[in-house]
Amino acid sequence: EQLKEAIAKVDEVGVATDELAEFRELLTKLERRAEAEAALKEAMQDRHVEALQAAIQQAEDTDVPAAQIRPALQVLKEEEPKQKVRKKLKSVRFEDESSE
C-alpha cells in the first residue's frame, strides 16, 4: 500500500514514467502475490480440492514462500482421498439408480 501511494505521489510530481517502471512492476508483483496468498487461505478454509490445486499453483507462480504453501499442500493431501471416495460413492449411487 505504501509503495502504491509513493508511486501516485511521484506521478503527481511528474517524474518520468520510465523511471517508475521498476517500481510499478514490483507493485504489480506484490499485488499478485497478495491475491495468491488470499486465495490460498480461502481454499484451505473451504477444503475444496480443485480450489486448493489452483491456489497452490497460483502461490507457486507468484513466489509465495514455501512455508505458506506447505499447510495448503497438507490440506490437499488430506482432501484428495476424501474426494475420490465421494466420487466413487456418487458413481455407485448413479449406477444403482440407473439399474432400477
Buried (B, 14 or more C-beta within 10 A) or exposed (E): EEEEEEBEEBEEEEEEEEEBEEBBEEBEEBBBBEEBBEBBBEBBEEBBBEBBBBBBEBBEEBEBEEEBBEEBBEBBEEBEEEBEEEEEEEEEEEEEEEEE
